[in-house]
Structures are given as C-alpha cells and as structure tokens.
Amino acid sequence: MSSPMPSPHERIMDKDDFIISKTDTKGKITYCNEIFMDMAVMTEAELLGKPHSIVRHPDMPKIIFKLLWSYVSSKKEIFAYVKNLSKDGSYYWVFANVTPSLDLNNNIIGYYSVRIKPSQSALEVIQPLYKKLRDLESSGGIEASESYLNNLLKEKGVNYDEFVISLQA
C-alpha cells in the first residue's frame, strides 16, 4: 500500500480514548484495538502484519524514531509525541508510551504501545520543535537534528524523558 497524500484534515482523539497496539521485534503489528483502526481509517486486516510505520506521517522528524528504537531496544520504555497519518490522508496526534515486551528470560519478544490524546499546550511546543528538527534533517541530516535536540535539553537542564512528560502535565 502506498502512503496516502497528507491532507490538512485533523482527527482528534477523545480525552478518554486509548489507542493500543502490539508489534513483533521488527515493528510489524500483531494487535490493534478498535480506536487505532478508527483513527487510522483502516481495518484490522489492513494493519495486522504491516510495519507500524504504515501510519507514520512525513512531518515526523527521524530523530524521534531513532530515540524510540534506541530506548526500546535497550529494554527501556519511552514517551513521545507522534503525528500519525490516516489512510484517507488526515492526521492525528498522540502522546505515546512504547514499552518492550519481555519473555521469562528477559529477551525482547515485541513492543506494546498505548497512546492518549496529547495536551494542546504540549502540541504548541512540539509542533514548532518538530518543524525545526525536520528542517535541520533536510539540510544537515539526522545528526543535525540530534545535536539540536541534545543542546535544547541541555539548555533546559532536563533529559528527554523529563522534557516530554513535563509537556503533557
């Protein structure tokens, strides 16, 4: 399936919604709840077995996914703001928690993600930040956006986790 052309139409999660999905170790969807299907405008058959990146919006900076994979492959959970792309071209923002699923021997067997509606005040910070990161990636690659993000966190005196969680509060 080719990616849809992004449109300016935004889908907004209800404040009590939880989008839930599970993936295998390669990021292929093994479970998705009804709210995920509704927001993505896809059926279970269209989502299961597909890479989770099927809903990745082109506005997302690559550095965020580099961070995500760095965290979860190290068996650490991560929180992140993510702009997703629906099958019809619309988009929706989520505040995501991604956690590695471990077997009895502490081996990663997949990933579990729960997404909620992000706060409007968080998006007012995240949207211009993500635009800046994408612009830097366009001109200087992922290294440029990573450097910018690290410097921003250092200036604020917080780590990535503290930064994103404080925005949602």
C-alpha positions as CSV (number, residue, x, y, z in Angstrom):
1,M,0.0,0.0,0.0
2,S,1.4,3.3,-1.0
3,S,1.3,6.2,1.5
4,P,-1.7,8.5,1.2
5,M,-1.2,12.1,0.3
6,P,-1.3,14.1,3.6
7,S,-4.2,16.5,3.9
8,P,-4.8,19.3,6.4
9,H,-7.8,17.4,8.0
10,E,-7.1,16.6,11.6
11,R,-8.7,13.8,13.5
12,I,-8.8,14.4,17.3
13,M,-8.9,11.7,19.9
14,D,-11.4,11.8,22.6
15,K,-9.9,12.6,26.0
16,D,-10.8,9.1,27.3
17,D,-9.5,7.2,24.3
18,F,-6.6,4.8,24.4
19,I,-5.0,3.6,21.2
20,I,-3.3,0.3,21.8
21,S,-1.1,-1.8,19.6
22,K,1.4,-4.6,19.8
23,T,4.2,-5.4,17.4
24,D,6.8,-8.1,16.9
25,T,10.5,-7.3,17.3
26,K,10.7,-5.9,13.7
27,G,7.8,-3.5,14.4
28,K,5.1,-5.4,12.5
29,I,1.7,-5.0,14.0
30,T,0.4,-8.1,15.8
31,Y,-2.6,-6.5,17.7
32,C,-4.5,-3.3,17.3
33,N,-7.6,-2.0,19.1
34,E,-10.7,-0.6,17.6
35,I,-9.8,3.0,18.3
36,F,-6.5,2.5,16.4
37,M,-8.4,1.2,13.4
38,D,-10.9,4.1,13.6
39,M,-8.1,6.8,13.8
40,A,-6.0,5.2,11.1
41,V,-9.2,4.6,8.9
42,M,-8.0,1.0,8.3
43,T,-9.4,-2.4,9.0
44,E,-7.7,-4.9,11.2
45,A,-6.7,-6.9,8.0
46,E,-5.0,-3.8,6.6
47,L,-3.0,-3.3,9.8
48,L,-2.1,-6.7,11.1
49,G,1.3,-7.9,9.8
50,K,2.2,-4.5,8.5
51,P,5.0,-2.3,9.8
52,H,3.8,0.2,12.4
53,S,5.3,2.8,10.1
54,I,2.3,2.4,7.9
55,V,0.8,5.3,9.9
56,R,4.0,7.4,10.0
57,H,3.3,11.0,8.9
58,P,6.0,12.6,6.8
59,D,6.0,15.6,9.2
60,M,7.7,13.4,11.9
61,P,11.4,14.0,12.4
62,K,13.6,10.9,12.0
63,I,15.4,11.7,15.3
64,I,12.3,10.9,17.3
65,F,12.2,7.3,15.9
66,K,15.9,7.0,16.3
67,L,15.4,7.8,20.0
68,L,12.4,5.5,20.2
69,W,14.3,2.5,18.8
70,S,17.3,3.3,21.0
71,Y,15.2,3.2,24.1
72,V,13.1,0.2,23.4
73,S,16.0,-1.9,22.1
74,S,17.7,-1.2,25.4
75,K,14.6,-2.5,27.2
76,K,13.5,1.0,28.3
77,E,10.1,2.5,27.9
78,I,9.8,5.8,26.0
79,F,7.2,8.5,25.8
80,A,6.9,10.6,22.6
81,Y,4.6,12.9,20.8
82,V,3.8,11.4,17.4
83,K,1.9,12.7,14.4
84,N,0.3,9.8,12.5
85,L,-1.2,9.6,9.0
86,S,-4.5,8.0,8.4
87,K,-5.4,6.1,5.2
88,D,-7.6,8.9,4.0
89,G,-4.7,11.5,4.3
90,S,-5.9,13.0,7.5
91,Y,-3.6,13.1,10.6
92,Y,-3.9,12.7,14.3
93,W,-1.5,13.5,17.2
94,V,-0.9,11.1,20.1
95,F,1.1,11.0,23.3
96,A,2.7,7.6,23.0
97,N,4.2,5.2,25.5
98,V,6.1,2.4,24.0
99,T,7.4,-0.5,26.1
100,P,9.3,-3.6,25.2
101,S,7.6,-6.9,26.0
102,L,10.0,-9.4,27.6
103,D,9.9,-13.1,27.9
104,L,10.8,-15.0,31.1
105,N,14.5,-14.9,30.1
106,N,14.3,-11.1,29.8
107,N,14.5,-11.2,25.9
108,I,12.6,-8.7,23.9
109,I,9.7,-10.5,22.1
110,G,7.8,-7.4,20.9
111,Y,6.6,-4.0,21.8
112,Y,3.5,-2.7,23.4
113,S,2.2,0.9,22.8
114,V,-0.5,2.9,24.5
115,R,-1.4,6.3,23.1
116,I,-3.6,9.0,24.5
117,K,-4.7,12.5,23.4
118,P,-1.8,14.9,23.8
119,S,-2.4,18.2,25.7
120,Q,-2.9,21.2,23.5
121,S,-0.2,23.0,25.4
122,A,2.3,20.2,24.6
123,L,1.5,20.4,20.9
124,E,2.1,24.2,21.0
125,V,5.7,23.3,21.9
126,I,6.1,20.1,19.9
127,Q,4.8,21.3,16.5
128,P,7.4,24.1,16.1
129,L,10.1,21.9,17.6
130,Y,9.4,19.1,15.1
131,K,9.3,21.5,12.2
132,K,12.8,22.8,13.3
133,L,14.1,19.2,13.6
134,R,12.7,18.3,10.1
135,D,14.3,21.4,8.6
136,L,17.6,20.5,10.2
137,E,17.4,16.9,8.9
138,S,16.7,18.3,5.4
139,S,19.8,20.4,5.4
140,G,22.2,18.5,7.7
141,G,20.8,15.0,8.2
142,I,19.7,13.3,11.4
143,E,23.0,14.3,13.1
144,A,21.9,18.0,12.9
145,S,18.5,17.4,14.5
146,E,20.0,15.2,17.1
147,S,22.6,17.8,18.0
148,Y,19.9,20.5,18.2
149,L,17.6,18.4,20.4
150,N,20.5,17.5,22.7
151,N,21.5,21.1,23.0
152,L,17.9,22.1,23.7
153,L,17.6,19.6,26.5
154,K,21.0,20.6,28.0
155,E,19.8,24.3,27.9
156,K,16.6,23.3,29.7
157,G,18.6,21.2,32.2
158,V,16.4,18.1,31.6
159,N,16.7,14.8,29.9
160,Y,14.4,13.7,27.1
161,D,12.0,11.8,29.4
162,E,11.6,14.8,31.7
163,F,11.0,17.1,28.8
164,V,8.2,15.2,27.1
165,I,6.5,14.2,30.3
166,S,6.5,17.7,31.6
167,L,4.8,19.0,28.5
168,Q,1.9,16.6,29.0
169,A,1.3,17.6,32.6
